[in-house]
């Protein structure tokens, strides 16, 4: 399962997030924080309690654009606390990040889906004596954003979404859409569907949702990070898809909630079979994420999500973004900074800032496991 965006971040809270067993959330972090303690020592940020430990120099990372806005917050706060440290994260998509990781080009990768068995095997070449492991770090909803003048409240179900993105429904006034929106003034214009051009865990999560929630209407490989359906138009990254939807009348696309929120893009309500259609909100996504099960073994914390949930208020198009790192065999020159940074992102402090960017913090049980594993990386 599975979390880079080009858009500027806003520090305004996007709503309180209730997640089973999660921490009480507040905004935190400051550009003016300063670290105390000798260079290279156990430096702790006085304002936010960010521990720098032996962090020094630069580390490179790449991957999921889904977590880019969260990563921007984390990097800003971490670098403000830890003088002379730089975390350079490239939002090139989950597939690109994993490739760079298995080629030994980055200290960690961000991915909206767990490593495949063959990717784990490939990682053993660069994780000397160990392997790549999945460390869940941030969750959130994948919104179905649309741009349709005069329609401010659009409801779709999984079958209709599948048919739209599979080019089987091509007009906005199609009977299937009209049935779900009896009061809407739907135009007869063509639907302009946008999808990711790059390999993406966001795409994979949408594939999984459609495959499980609408199996009769979506026959494409749910494990693929590449877009497989015919037709539509492609754009690079979540930011690219959001930009196209924002500027194209009659369009629809998929991207993380923060892109919709930051650009005031309308989002689809899902008819899941629950009593009422469900909005794409962090709070509603958290109701689904809280039911995630750990399926990884040992230090690997790969999760299984329920995309078919009909629980009241649960938004099922969700992803959890992992930071993928070696459990053993990390490069000695980057290991201290890698551990310090991931210790921060998994900490209470690091998780608290996520609501400001429209994400869902980890459930407490999962966060605790991540916090236990990160210090053991070697």
Protein Blocks (a to p, Z undefined) as FASTA:
>chain_A
ZZddfbdcdfbdebdcddehiacdddeddfkbccedjehiacddfklopafkjagcjddd
edjfklmmmmmmmmmmmmmmmghiacddddebjklmmmmmmnopafbdcdfbdcdfklmm
mmmmmmghiacddddfbdcddddddddehiabdcddfklmmmmmnopafbfklfklmmmm
mmbccdfbdcdddddfbdcfklmmmmmmmmmmmmmloccdfkbcbdfbggjjddehjklm
mmmmmmmghiacdddfklmmmnopacddddehiabdcdddfklmmmmmmmpccfbghjbc
cdcddfkbcbehiafbdcdddddddfbhpafklmmmmmmmmmmmmmmklmmmmmmnopac
ddfklmmmmmmmmmmpZZ
